[in-house]
């Protein structure tokens, strides 16, 4: 019997004050962070990536280069040039069963469906810091990453906070002080706890 692939959900998230993790605003990313895009490319290169139709279309209806692209859609007649098309997460995983590692790359609904099958989660957490510690006033979103429950997942890579950007965003004036925004990020890795 062949070994099953390691299934990894990978995403960039912005954590709101209620601990919800934004991953998108409609069918767009709420940010443009080239450093995270380079990380994503490096990690997923030469692997299979599974995505929903909206995520695929957000790439300009083009497959990600040097990756085996699988698109999930309910539309039985959907064609995605250069990609395999299937109609459920189970079917996508069946198409990937001979792979060593498979990356689920979104969107929100696909993450929800894939969560029960995932072995690992890799999250780029984007942290907005200003002097009054308001979290994420810069980003809004309507699509969220599913909750990671500590009873099911353990952190195996806590991630070191690194500087991402500053001065690219508006300056806020509050009580005659100027709050300079600074963005940081860290990559946090989770593994599913053994039952």
Residue pairs with C-beta under 8 A, 6 or more apart in sequence:
2 97
2 98
4 97
5 48
5 93
5 96
5 97
5 98
5 99
5 100
5 101
5 102
6 100
6 101
6 102
6 119
6 120
7 93
7 101
7 102
7 104
7 114
7 117
7 118
7 119
7 120
8 101
8 102
8 103
8 104
8 118
8 119
8 120
8 121
8 122
9 103
9 104
9 111
9 114
9 115
9 118
9 120
9 121
9 122
10 40
10 43
10 44
10 103
10 104
10 105
10 121
10 122
10 123
11 21
11 23
11 105
11 106
11 111
11 122
11 123
11 124
11 145
12 23
12 29
12 31
12 33
12 36
12 40
12 123
12 124
12 126
13 21
13 22
13 23
13 123
13 124
13 125
13 126
13 145
14 21
14 22
14 30
14 31
14 125
14 126
14 128
14 136
14 139
14 141
15 21
15 22
15 125
15 127
15 135
15 136
16 22
16 135
16 136
17 134
17 135
17 136
20 144
21 123
21 144
21 145
22 30
22 136
22 139
22 140
22 141
22 143
22 144
22 145
23 29
23 106
23 107
23 108
23 111
23 141
23 143
23 144
23 145
24 30
24 106
24 107
24 108
24 141
24 142
24 143
25 139
25 140
25 141
25 142
25 143
26 142
26 143
27 54
27 57
27 58
27 107
28 58
29 58
30 139
30 140
30 141
31 126
31 138
31 139
33 126
33 164
33 165
33 183
33 185
35 164
35 185
36 124
36 126
36 185
39 124
39 187
40 105
40 124
43 103
43 122
44 64
44 67
44 103
44 105
45 66
45 67
46 66
46 67
47 67
47 68
47 99
47 100
47 101
47 102
47 103
48 67
48 68
48 69
48 70
48 96
48 99
48 101
48 102
48 103
49 64
49 67
49 68
49 69
49 70
49 102
49 103
49 104
49 105
50 70
50 72
50 89
50 92
50 93
50 96
50 102
50 103
50 104
50 105
50 110
50 114
51 69
51 70
51 71
51 72
51 104
51 105
51 106
51 107
51 110
52 71
52 72
52 73
52 106
52 107
52 109
52 110
53 71
53 72
53 73
53 75
53 78
53 80
54 107
55 105
55 106
55 107
55 110
56 63
56 69
56 71
56 80
56 83
61 80
61 81
62 81
62 82
63 69
63 80
63 81
63 82
63 83
68 84
68 96
68 99
69 80
69 82
69 83
69 84
70 83
70 84
70 85
70 86
70 92
70 95
70 96
71 78
71 80
71 83
71 84
71 85
71 86
72 85
72 86
72 87
72 88
72 89
72 91
72 92
72 110
73 85
73 87
74 87
76 87
78 85
79 85
84 95
86 92
86 95
88 113
89 110
89 113
89 114
89 117
93 102
93 117
96 102
104 110
104 111
104 114
104 118
107 143
108 143
108 144
108 145
108 146
111 145
111 146
112 146
115 146
118 192
119 191
119 192
120 189
120 190
120 191
120 192
121 148
121 153
121 189
121 190
122 187
122 188
122 189
122 190
123 145
123 187
123 188
123 189
123 190
124 185
124 186
124 187
125 159
125 185
125 186
125 187
125 188
126 139
126 164
126 183
126 184
126 185
127 135
127 161
127 183
127 184
127 185
127 186
128 134
128 135
128 136
128 137
128 138
128 139
128 181
128 182
128 183
129 181
129 182
129 183
129 184
130 137
130 172
130 179
130 180
130 181
130 182
131 177
131 179
131 180
132 174
132 179
138 169
138 181
148 190
151 193
152 192
152 193
153 190
153 191
153 192
153 193
154 190
154 191
154 193
155 188
155 189
155 190
156 189
156 190
156 191
157 187
157 188
157 189
158 186
158 188
159 186
159 187
159 188
159 189
160 186
161 184
161 185
161 186
162 184
162 185
162 186
163 182
163 183
163 184
164 183
164 184
164 185
165 182
165 183
166 180
166 181
166 182
166 183
167 180
167 181
168 183
169 181
169 183
170 181
171 178
171 179
171 180
171 181
172 178
172 179
172 181
173 179
